[in-house]
Amino acid sequence: MNTNAKRKEEELSKMSPFEIKNELIKLAKKDARKSTDQFLNAGRGNPDWVATAPRQAFFLLGQWALQECERNFKDESGIAGVPSSEGSMERLRHFLMVNSTLPGALLLHDSIEYCINTLGLDPDTLAYEWAEGIIGDEYPTPVRMLEMSEEIVKAYLAKEMGNNAPGFGKEYDLFATEGGTAAMCYIFDSLQANHLVNNHDKIAIMTPIFTPYLEIPELDRYEFDVVNIQASEMDEEGFHLWQYPDSELEKLKDPEVKLLCLVNPSNPPSYKLSDKCMRRIVDIVKNDNPNLMIVTDDVYGTFAKDFRSLMYELPQNTLCVYSFSKYFGATGWRLAVIALAKDNIFNRLIAEQPEIQKHDLFHRYRSLTPKPDHISFIDRIVADSRSVALNHTAGLSTPQQIQMDMFALMCLVDKENTYKQKMMEMMHERLSALWDSAGMQLRPDEDRVGYYSEIDLMVWGEKRYGKEFCEWLKATYQPLDVVIRLASETSVVLLNGSGFAGPEWSIRASLANLTKDDYEVIGKAISQIMEAYHQEYLEATSKQ
């Protein structure tokens, strides 16, 4: 490996894998132009599907809502009134009866019956919120989340995140946000603003993990002391299980560790927490570190069978972020919620702070209420999202919240889980295509989700070519050389697993944005690159 190439790879290795991706795309497109290779980008996890029924329902509902506006007055210049509440559900039902054959009508009909008969929502209140919300003629009220939307999404979370948890999660408060990334920013800001986590405090991160969870704590404004909880568990044959051994989870016993961040199912390995790991975390929190605050990002939970979030196992300690972006092919909609139990450790820790900090927070939130010390933590997140002073204009846009309702209701009325089954089948088909074509063994594992795949090339290389080859590869090349060669020689873009705090010689493929046939091509490309390394190794060692 020449010195310039090595220096370039060392410089790139300091960047986020998502920024490295841009360089890899340039290389891959350049190679595709000068060869017959197809440019295949499996770097970013943007889905190549969309959920059609909830979008059809959304657009049909919008047509009815416009009719509601025109009921009051309609001007030839293109001006109409605003919706009214009284009798709105009766009018919506009549509209659906007249338009029963249109796409989206059946889902709207079933959704109405579910909301009224199962959730117990008031018919006119629901219809009016939908009409006004989808038209977007009012500020979001309440600013945290629309009332009917909150009840609908609570029920959805209970089904998808809580494996049909009883009571529809009514003991939770939700805050609708502009996607999961906005939720992350808001949460970290409010944790610090409320003195729950201060500069240089210890926080734990379960790795490998989505890169921003590694990068945010290093920013000057935070400078947290990070403790990595590594998914280093291996089976008896030396294959990754992508779970956390007790020796790693034991780190959470330290009471100086104030906050735990995790993505579950993980990104990039894409495994949900095993029952064993879940029980161990619960035991540690209850018996050793009861004040541990937990932030769990569960965006991929909907792709897992019988998924149950930590928000239901440790409700008082856990703040959950869920995004609708991946499951419904809706990254452009920017739809997510922050969920927090009404009875939670965040509120209690704020109440127990020293007087000097209480005084600081009293002044921070005093413009909101005469009793700012009574404001719950989730409402503080809402206020902080608009620098407190603009709290009255906070909140996710109302049309976005209505689309969120439609996504959630599609799953709530789908008693056979048809959509979920299709999603899981598609992910596993693509995963198998990738691994089979690369000539690698994919071992059965009920905890595997498969939205991404992280491939440790040291494990793969040792199984195929032996330990000596792997030692030579590590001594001769930088780990980033693999993804650079894949891009420049095969027009395939993958990300370096080290950028997610995974094994140094691992690579990460998204299984969401290409076809099964494409993943077969990618698998062969990985095998091709590794074989080229092996041939170089044979030549180098034969000369010695």
VENWO-V918235 format. One record per residue. N is the residue number from 1. D_LAST is the distance of its C-alpha to the last C-alpha in Angstrom with 1 decimal. Layout:
# VENWO-V918235
N_D_LAST + N_D_LAST
This chain:
# VENWO-V918235
1_17.5 + 2_19.7 + 3_21.9 + 4_25.2 + 5_24.3 + 6_23.1 + 7_26.4 + 8_28.4 + 9_27.1 + 10_27.8 + 11_31.3 + 12_32.0 + 13_30.9 + 14_33.9 + 15_36.3 + 16_38.1 + 17_36.4 + 18_39.7 + 19_39.3 + 20_35.7 + 21_37.0 + 22_39.0 + 23_35.9 + 24_34.2 + 25_37.4 + 26_37.4 + 27_33.8 + 28_34.7 + 29_38.0 + 30_36.5 + 31_34.0 + 32_36.8 + 33_38.9 + 34_36.4 + 35_35.5 + 36_37.3 + 37_35.9 + 38_38.6 + 39_38.5 + 40_38.4 + 41_39.0 + 42_38.6 + 43_38.4 + 44_42.0 + 45_44.1 + 46_47.2 + 47_48.8 + 48_49.4 + 49_52.7 + 50_56.1 + 51_58.8 + 52_61.7 + 53_64.7 + 54_64.8 + 55_64.6 + 56_67.4 + 57_69.5 + 58_68.8 + 59_70.0 + 60_73.0 + 61_74.0 + 62_73.8 + 63_76.4 + 64_78.8 + 65_78.3 + 66_79.3 + 67_82.4 + 68_83.2 + 69_83.0 + 70_85.4 + 71_87.9 + 72_89.3 + 73_89.5 + 74_87.9 + 75_88.4 + 76_88.0 + 77_85.9 + 78_83.1 + 79_84.0 + 80_84.5 + 81_85.3 + 82_83.1 + 83_82.9 + 84_85.5 + 85_85.0 + 86_88.2 + 87_88.0 + 88_84.4 + 89_83.0 + 90_85.9 + 91_85.2 + 92_81.5 + 93_82.2 + 94_84.7 + 95_82.1 + 96_79.6 + 97_82.3 + 98_83.2 + 99_79.5 + 100_78.3 + 101_76.4 + 102_74.3 + 103_70.6 + 104_70.4 + 105_73.9 + 106_73.1 + 107_70.5 + 108_73.0 + 109_75.7 + 110_73.6 + 111_72.4 + 112_75.9 + 113_77.0 + 114_74.0 + 115_74.7 + 116_78.4 + 117_78.4 + 118_75.2 + 119_74.7 + 120_78.4 + 121_78.2 + 122_81.4 + 123_81.7 + 124_83.1 + 125_80.9 + 126_77.8 + 127_79.0 + 128_80.1 + 129_76.7 + 130_74.9 + 131_77.3 + 132_77.2 + 133_73.5 + 134_72.4 + 135_74.7 + 136_73.5 + 137_76.8 + 138_76.6 + 139_74.3 + 140_72.3 + 141_74.7 + 142_73.8 + 143_71.0 + 144_68.6 + 145_69.0 + 146_71.8 + 147_73.8 + 148_73.5 + 149_69.9 + 150_69.0 + 151_70.7 + 152_69.0 + 153_65.5 + 154_66.1 + 155_66.8 + 156_63.7 + 157_61.5 + 158_63.2 + 159_62.3 + 160_58.7 + 161_57.5 + 162_59.7 + 163_59.5 + 164_63.3 + 165_64.2 + 166_68.0 + 167_70.4 + 168_68.4 + 169_67.0 + 170_70.3 + 171_69.4 + 172_66.9 + 173_67.2 + 174_65.2 + 175_64.4 + 176_63.5 + 177_60.8 + 178_59.2 + 179_56.1 + 180_53.8 + 181_52.3 + 182_55.8 + 183_56.4 + 184_53.3 + 185_54.4 + 186_58.0 + 187_57.0 + 188_54.7 + 189_57.4 + 190_60.2 + 191_58.3 + 192_58.0 + 193_61.5 + 194_63.0 + 195_61.1 + 196_59.5 + 197_56.1 + 198_55.9 + 199_53.2 + 200_50.6 + 201_51.9 + 202_49.4 + 203_48.7 + 204_46.4 + 205_44.5 + 206_43.1 + 207_39.7 + 208_38.1 + 209_41.1 + 210_42.5 + 211_41.2 + 212_44.6 + 213_45.2 + 214_42.2 + 215_43.3 + 216_47.0 + 217_46.9 + 218_44.9 + 219_47.6 + 220_49.6 + 221_52.8 + 222_51.3 + 223_48.4 + 224_48.3 + 225_46.3 + 226_44.2 + 227_43.2 + 228_40.7 + 229_41.5 + 230_38.2 + 231_38.2 + 232_35.4 + 233_36.8 + 234_34.5 + 235_35.5 + 236_34.5 + 237_31.7 + 238_30.1 + 239_31.9 + 240_33.7 + 241_37.5 + 242_38.1 + 243_40.8 + 244_41.5 + 245_41.1 + 246_44.0 + 247_41.9 + 248_41.7 + 249_45.3 + 250_46.5 + 251_45.9 + 252_49.0 + 253_51.1 + 254_51.0 + 255_54.4 + 256_53.0 + 257_51.1 + 258_53.9 + 259_52.4 + 260_50.0 + 261_48.7 + 262_47.2 + 263_46.8 + 264_47.9 + 265_46.6 + 266_43.4 + 267_41.9 + 268_39.1 + 269_38.4 + 270_42.0 + 271_43.1 + 272_46.5 + 273_46.9 + 274_47.1 + 275_50.5 + 276_48.9 + 277_47.6 + 278_50.9 + 279_52.9 + 280_50.8 + 281_51.3 + 282_55.0 + 283_55.3 + 284_53.6 + 285_55.9 + 286_59.0 + 287_58.4 + 288_56.1 + 289_56.1 + 290_59.3 + 291_59.3 + 292_55.9 + 293_56.2 + 294_54.1 + 295_53.3 + 296_52.0 + 297_51.0 + 298_51.8 + 299_51.5 + 300_49.4 + 301_51.7 + 302_53.6 + 303_50.7 + 304_50.5 + 305_52.7 + 306_55.2 + 307_53.9 + 308_55.6 + 309_55.0 + 310_55.0 + 311_58.2 + 312_60.0 + 313_58.4 + 314_58.9 + 315_61.5 + 316_62.8 + 317_59.3 + 318_57.7 + 319_58.0 + 320_56.6 + 321_55.5 + 322_55.7 + 323_55.1 + 324_56.5 + 325_54.0 + 326_51.4 + 327_53.5 + 328_56.1 + 329_53.9 + 330_55.8 + 331_53.4 + 332_55.7 + 333_58.8 + 334_57.4 + 335_59.0 + 336_58.3 + 337_60.2 + 338_59.9 + 339_61.5 + 340_62.8 + 341_65.1 + 342_68.5 + 343_68.2 + 344_64.9 + 345_63.2 + 346_62.8 + 347_66.6 + 348_67.1 + 349_64.6 + 350_66.3 + 351_69.7 + 352_68.4 + 353_67.1 + 354_68.7 + 355_71.8 + 356_70.1 + 357_67.7 + 358_70.5 + 359_72.5 + 360_69.7 + 361_69.3 + 362_73.1 + 363_73.2 + 364_70.2 + 365_71.9 + 366_75.6 + 367_76.2 + 368_75.6 + 369_78.1 + 370_80.5 + 371_78.3 + 372_74.7 + 373_73.6 + 374_74.4 + 375_72.0 + 376_69.3 + 377_65.6 + 378_65.1 + 379_68.0 + 380_66.6 + 381_63.4 + 382_65.7 + 383_67.5 + 384_64.3 + 385_63.0 + 386_65.8 + 387_65.9 + 388_68.8 + 389_71.5 + 390_70.8 + 391_70.7 + 392_73.6 + 393_71.5 + 394_68.5 + 395_67.3 + 396_65.4 + 397_67.3 + 398_69.8 + 399_68.6 + 400_65.1 + 401_66.6 + 402_68.6 + 403_65.5 + 404_63.9 + 405_67.0 + 406_66.5 + 407_62.8 + 408_63.8 + 409_66.8 + 410_65.0 + 411_63.0 + 412_66.0 + 413_68.1 + 414_65.2 + 415_66.1 + 416_63.7 + 417_60.7 + 418_60.1 + 419_58.3 + 420_56.1 + 421_55.1 + 422_54.1 + 423_52.0 + 424_50.1 + 425_49.6 + 426_48.3 + 427_45.7 + 428_44.5 + 429_44.3 + 430_42.1 + 431_39.9 + 432_39.4 + 433_38.7 + 434_35.9 + 435_34.2 + 436_34.8 + 437_33.4 + 438_30.3 + 439_29.8 + 440_30.3 + 441_32.7 + 442_35.9 + 443_37.6 + 444_41.4 + 445_42.8 + 446_46.4 + 447_45.6 + 448_43.3 + 449_45.2 + 450_42.7 + 451_43.9 + 452_40.3 + 453_37.1 + 454_34.3 + 455_30.9 + 456_28.3 + 457_25.0 + 458_23.2 + 459_25.6 + 460_25.3 + 461_21.5 + 462_21.2 + 463_23.9 + 464_22.4 + 465_18.6 + 466_18.2 + 467_17.8 + 468_14.0 + 469_14.3 + 470_17.2 + 471_15.5 + 472_12.8 + 473_15.8 + 474_17.9 + 475_15.4 + 476_14.8 + 477_18.3 + 478_22.0 + 479_24.0 + 480_26.4 + 481_23.8 + 482_24.7 + 483_28.4 + 484_27.9 + 485_25.8 + 486_28.4 + 487_31.2 + 488_29.7 + 489_28.2 + 490_30.6 + 491_33.7 + 492_33.7 + 493_34.7 + 494_33.8 + 495_34.0 + 496_31.4 + 497_32.4 + 498_31.6 + 499_34.7 + 500_36.8 + 501_35.4 + 502_33.5 + 503_29.9 + 504_27.6 + 505_25.6 + 506_28.8 + 507_30.6 + 508_34.4 + 509_36.3 + 510_40.1 + 511_41.7 + 512_45.0 + 513_44.9 + 514_43.5 + 515_44.4 + 516_42.9 + 517_41.5 + 518_39.9 + 519_38.0 + 520_36.7 + 521_35.3 + 522_33.8 + 523_32.2 + 524_30.6 + 525_29.3 + 526_27.7 + 527_26.0 + 528_25.0 + 529_23.3 + 530_21.5 + 531_20.3 + 532_19.1 + 533_17.0 + 534_15.6 + 535_14.8 + 536_12.9 + 537_11.0 + 538_10.2 + 539_9.1 + 540_6.9 + 541_5.3 + 542_5.6 + 543_3.8 + 544_0.0
